[in-house]
């Protein structure tokens, strides 16, 4: 029977198509830089992109559904073979998927002169085909435990479809139902999958470093309860974003997930930023919930957009950057250690998040603060493309996987 490694070794095409994380992590990073480079002058009126979306809605869509969609694809195409024991998707089939994602980015960017239905179909083609492939692998591998991941991916796709529908109606889609549904699905993915990998990687690193098992709480009833509360709070936020009950639910979810995170011994990991950053990325989940709760219950605390960016840029941005760096190192045979370049891109992303949130707190300075946030964001993801590009775009001379 052909093994995963044998299948990848047999591939004689471009190295970037030997595993799912390669094209999608590299593409996501490049798009994060390019989209930000376009958006900052779009927002100031110095650049016109021929998209049917207003500048803020285009920015929100392309980060959430464009960037995050690519990272989710890279992660799942790499993780699902491990979950199911089945061979990964490689070669031209992988290239076709990456091509569909790229078509979506181009079509949305030039959508002003295209029919709304055509734009939506072109953009949704990638996530729908990708979800069908993942569903086939999970069902064929009888990996029923991870059907929840497939369900969250389905909600994410529905959010994208609703975003297109709202934009086509002329609504302000950047604060619409579709964006909240898609972002809610993304936050639940981080909470569910992060709840598996953060304590697991932390425990493994502590054992390797100290030679003994140290207390890192595994999944328990408390974690399940915290996830249920977060899911309910997100449902309320999607349906009634300004309701008092929503604010209370988000505050409760924030407190529970701070307690959840505290049980994972993140304070013991400062010697290895590659592990610490996972805790920092997850921390933005409860911070976002608490910031949104504060803005709902005491309007003006952060500004709605500022509070939302604890999730959009913080939880999504930093957690995906953490996963991309670790997975790239691990799957290309490198030591799992963060060098100076990696630490720099982590810090740049964190500074970007707080600059963007500060723009919501002090709207009179939002222009320069948004520019600063964009510059640090570009440094973070441009840095990832430079530091990790060689690992993603080519194989070692031995073709070691």
C-alpha positions in Angstrom: 0.0 0.0 0.0 1.3 3.5 -0.9 2.2 5.6 2.1 1.8 9.3 2.5 5.6 9.9 2.2 5.9 7.6 -0.8 3.0 9.4 -2.6 4.7 12.8 -2.0 8.1 11.5 -3.1 6.6 10.2 -6.3 5.3 13.7 -7.2 7.6 15.3 -9.7 5.8 18.6 -10.1 6.3 21.8 -8.1 7.3 21.3 -4.5 4.5 23.6 -3.4 2.0 21.0 -4.3 3.4 18.2 -2.2 1.2 19.0 0.9 -1.8 21.2 1.6 -0.1 23.5 4.0 2.4 24.7 1.4 0.2 26.6 -1.2 -2.4 27.7 1.2 -0.1 29.0 4.0 2.1 30.8 1.5 -0.9 32.1 -0.5 -2.7 33.3 2.7 0.4 35.2 3.9 0.9 36.9 0.5 -2.7 37.8 0.3 -2.7 39.2 3.8 0.1 41.6 2.7 -1.4 42.5 -0.7 -4.9 43.0 0.6 -3.7 45.3 3.4 -1.4 47.2 1.0 -4.5 47.8 -1.2 -6.9 48.6 1.6 -5.0 51.4 3.4 -5.0 53.7 0.3 -8.5 52.5 -0.6 -9.7 53.7 2.8 -8.1 57.1 2.4 -9.5 57.5 -1.1 -6.1 57.4 -2.9 -6.8 54.1 -4.6 -9.9 52.7 -6.3 -10.2 48.9 -6.6 -13.0 47.9 -9.0 -14.8 45.8 -6.5 -18.6 45.9 -5.9 -18.0 46.0 -2.1 -17.3 49.2 -0.3 -13.7 49.4 1.0 -14.4 48.3 4.5 -16.6 45.4 3.5 -14.0 44.3 0.9 -11.3 44.4 3.6 -13.5 42.4 6.1 -14.5 39.9 3.5 -11.0 39.3 2.1 -9.5 38.9 5.5 -12.2 36.7 7.0 -13.3 34.5 4.0 -10.2 35.0 1.8 -7.3 34.8 4.2 -8.9 32.6 6.9 -10.4 30.3 4.3 -6.9 29.6 2.9 -5.4 29.0 6.4 -8.3 26.6 7.3 -7.7 24.7 4.1 -4.0 24.4 4.7 -4.5 23.2 8.2 -7.3 20.7 7.4 -5.6 19.3 4.3 -2.6 18.6 6.6 -4.4 17.4 9.7 -7.2 15.3 8.2 -4.9 12.6 6.8 -3.5 12.3 10.3 -7.1 12.1 11.7 -8.3 9.5 9.2 -5.2 7.6 8.2 -6.0 8.3 4.5 -3.6 9.7 1.9 -3.4 13.5 1.6 -4.5 15.5 -1.5 -1.4 16.3 -3.4 -0.3 17.3 -7.0 -2.6 18.8 -9.5 -5.8 18.2 -7.4 -4.2 20.3 -4.7 -3.3 22.8 -7.4 -6.9 22.9 -8.6 -8.1 23.8 -5.1 -5.5 26.5 -4.8 -6.5 27.8 -8.2 -10.2 28.0 -7.1 -9.2 30.0 -4.1 -7.1 32.4 -6.2 -10.0 32.8 -8.7 -12.3 33.9 -5.8 -9.8 36.6 -4.7 -9.5 38.0 -8.2 -13.2 37.9 -9.1 -14.2 39.7 -5.8 -11.5 42.3 -6.4 -12.9 43.1 -9.9 -16.6 42.5 -9.1 -17.9 46.0 -9.9 -18.5 45.0 -13.5 -19.7 41.5 -13.0 -23.1 40.0 -12.1 -23.6 39.5 -8.4 -24.5 35.9 -8.8 -21.4 35.2 -10.8 -19.2 36.8 -8.2 -20.8 34.8 -5.4 -20.5 31.5 -7.3 -16.9 32.1 -8.2 -16.0 32.9 -4.6 -18.0 30.1 -3.1 -16.7 27.4 -5.5 -13.5 26.9 -3.5 -14.9 26.5 0.0 -17.8 24.3 -1.3 -15.4 22.0 -3.2 -13.0 21.9 -0.4 -15.7 21.1 2.2 -16.9 18.2 0.0 -13.4 16.8 -0.2 -13.0 17.0 3.6 -16.4 15.4 4.1 -15.4 12.5 1.9 -12.2 12.0 3.8 -13.9 12.1 7.2 -16.7 9.8 6.2 -14.4 7.3 4.4 -12.0 7.3 7.4 -15.0 7.0 9.8 -13.5 9.8 11.8 -16.9 10.8 13.3 -15.3 12.8 16.1 -14.3 15.5 13.7 -17.7 15.9 12.1 -18.0 19.0 14.3 -15.1 20.6 12.4 -17.0 19.9 9.1 -20.1 21.5 10.7 -18.3 24.6 11.6 -16.8 24.8 8.1 -20.3 24.6 6.7 -21.5 27.5 8.9 -18.4 29.5 7.7 -19.5 28.9 4.1 -23.1 30.0 4.8 -21.7 33.1 6.4 -19.8 33.9 3.2 -22.9 33.3 1.0 -24.9 35.6 3.3 -22.2 38.3 3.1 -22.5 38.2 -0.8 -26.3 38.5 -0.5 -26.2 41.4 1.9 -23.6 43.2 -0.3 -25.7 42.7 -3.4 -28.7 44.3 -1.6 -26.6 47.3 -0.9 -26.3 46.7 2.8 -23.2 47.5 4.8 -21.9 43.9 4.8 -18.9 44.7 7.1 -21.3 44.8 10.0 -23.9 42.4 8.6 -25.3 39.0 9.6 -23.0 37.1 7.2 -19.8 38.5 8.6 -20.9 37.8 12.2 -21.9 34.2 11.3 -18.5 33.6 9.5 -16.5 35.2 12.3 -18.5 33.2 14.9 -17.7 30.0 13.1 -14.0 31.0 12.9 -13.9 31.7 16.7 -15.5 28.4 17.4 -12.9 26.6 15.3 -10.2 28.3 17.3 -11.9 27.4 20.6 -12.5 23.7 19.6 -9.3 23.0 17.7 -7.2 25.3 19.9 -8.6 23.4 23.0 -6.9 20.3 21.6 -3.6 21.5 20.3 -2.6 24.2 22.8 -2.6 22.0 25.9 -1.2 19.0 23.9 1.7 20.9 22.5 2.3 22.6 25.8 2.4 19.2 27.6 4.7 17.7 25.0 7.1 20.6 25.2 7.2 20.6 29.0 7.9 16.9 29.1 10.7 17.3 26.6 12.2 20.2 28.5 11.9 18.9 32.0 11.7 15.2 31.5 8.6 14.8 33.6 4.9 15.3 33.3 3.7 18.6 34.6 0.0 19.5 35.1 -1.7 20.7 31.9 -5.4 20.2 32.2 -6.8 17.9 29.4 -10.3 18.2 28.0 -12.8 17.9 30.8 -16.4 18.7 31.6 -15.4 22.3 32.4 -14.0 22.7 28.9 -17.1 21.3 27.3 -19.3 23.7 29.4 -17.1 26.7 28.4 -17.5 25.7 24.7 -21.3 25.4 25.0 -21.5 28.8 26.7 -19.3 30.4 24.0 -21.4 28.8 21.2 -24.6 30.2 22.8 -23.0 33.6 23.2 -22.0 33.6 19.6 -25.5 32.6 18.4 -26.9 35.5 20.4 -24.3 37.9 19.0 -25.0 36.8 15.4 -28.8 37.2 15.9 -28.9 40.1 18.3 -25.6 41.9 18.3 -26.7 44.8 20.6 -28.9 42.9 23.0 -28.2 43.1 26.7 -28.5 39.3 27.1 -25.9 39.0 24.3 -23.5 41.2 26.3 -24.0 39.2 29.5 -23.5 35.9 27.6 -20.3 37.2 26.0 -19.0 38.4 29.3 -19.7 35.0 30.9 -18.0 33.2 27.9 -15.0 35.5 28.3 -14.5 34.7 31.9 -14.9 31.0 31.4 -12.3 30.9 28.6 -9.8 32.9 30.6 -10.2 30.2 33.3 -9.9 27.6 30.6 -6.7 29.1 29.3 -5.2 29.5 32.7 -5.4 25.7 33.2 -3.0 25.1 30.3 0.2 26.3 32.1 1.1 28.9 29.5 3.2 30.8 32.1 5.6 27.8 32.0 6.4 28.2 28.3 8.1 31.6 28.0 11.4 29.9 27.1 9.9 28.8 23.8 7.8 31.5 21.9 6.6 28.9 19.5 4.5 27.4 22.3 3.8 30.7 24.2 2.2 32.3 21.1 -0.4 29.6 21.0 -1.6 30.7 24.4 -1.4 34.4 23.4 -3.5 33.7 20.3 -6.1 31.8 22.3 -6.2 34.7 24.8 -7.7 36.9 22.2 -10.8 34.7 22.2 -11.9 35.7 25.8 -10.5 39.2 25.3 -12.7 39.7 22.2 -15.8 38.3 24.1 -15.2 40.7 27.0 -14.5 43.7 24.7 -17.7 43.1 22.8 -19.6 42.6 26.0 -18.3 45.9 27.3 -19.2 47.7 24.1 -22.7 46.3 24.2 -23.4 47.0 27.8 -21.4 50.3 28.0 -21.3 51.8 24.4 -18.2 53.7 23.6 -15.8 51.5 25.6 -14.0 50.2 22.5 -16.1 51.1 19.5 -17.8 48.1 17.9 -15.2 47.7 15.2 -12.4 48.0 17.6 -13.8 45.4 20.0 -14.5 43.1 17.0 -10.8 43.3 16.0 -9.8 41.5 19.2 -11.3 38.5 17.3 -10.7 39.5 13.7 -7.0 40.5 14.0 -6.2 39.0 17.4 -7.7 35.6 17.8 -7.9 34.8 14.0 -4.7 36.6 13.0 -2.3 35.5 15.8 -3.6 32.0 16.2 -3.4 31.3 12.4 0.1 32.8 12.4 1.1 30.6 15.3 -0.3 27.5 13.6 1.3 28.3 10.2 4.8 28.8 11.7 4.6 25.6 13.8 3.1 23.4 11.1 5.6 24.6 8.5 8.6 23.9 10.8 7.2 20.5 11.9 6.2 19.3 8.4 9.5 20.3 6.8 11.7 18.5 9.3 12.9 21.6 11.1 13.5 22.0 14.9 10.4 23.3 16.7 12.1 26.5 17.9 11.2 30.1 17.2 14.2 32.1 15.8 14.5 35.9 15.9 12.6 36.3 12.6 9.7 34.3 14.0 9.5 36.2 17.3 9.6 39.4 15.3 6.6 38.5 13.2 4.7 37.5 16.4 5.4 40.8 18.1 4.5 42.8 14.9 1.1 41.1 14.7 0.4 41.7 18.4 1.3 45.4 18.0 -0.9 45.6 14.9 -3.9 44.2 16.9 -3.5 46.7 19.7 -3.0 49.6 17.3 -6.2 48.7 15.5 -8.2 48.3 18.8 -6.8 51.7 20.0 -8.2 53.3 16.8 -11.6 52.2 18.1 -11.0 53.5 21.6 -9.7 56.9 20.3 -11.6 57.5 17.0 -10.0 60.9 16.6 -6.7 59.2 16.0 -8.2 56.2 14.0 -6.5 57.3 10.7 -2.9 57.2 11.8 -3.5 54.2 14.2 -5.1 52.2 11.4 -2.1 53.0 9.2 0.3 51.9 12.0 -1.8 48.7 12.4 -1.6 48.1 8.7 2.2 48.5 8.7 2.8 46.1 11.5 0.3 43.6 9.9 2.3 43.8 6.7 5.6 43.3 8.6 4.1 40.2 10.3 2.8 38.4 7.2 5.4 39.7 4.9 8.0 38.5 7.4 6.3 35.1 7.4 6.4 34.9 3.6 10.1 35.8 3.6 11.2 33.7 6.6 9.1 30.6 5.8 8.8 31.0 2.0 11.9 28.8 1.2 10.5 26.0 3.4 7.1 26.2 1.7 8.2 26.6 -1.9 10.9 24.0 -2.2 11.9 20.6 -0.7 15.3 19.8 0.8 17.8 18.1 -1.4 16.8 14.8 0.1 13.1 15.5 -0.4 12.6 14.9 3.3 9.0 15.4 4.3 
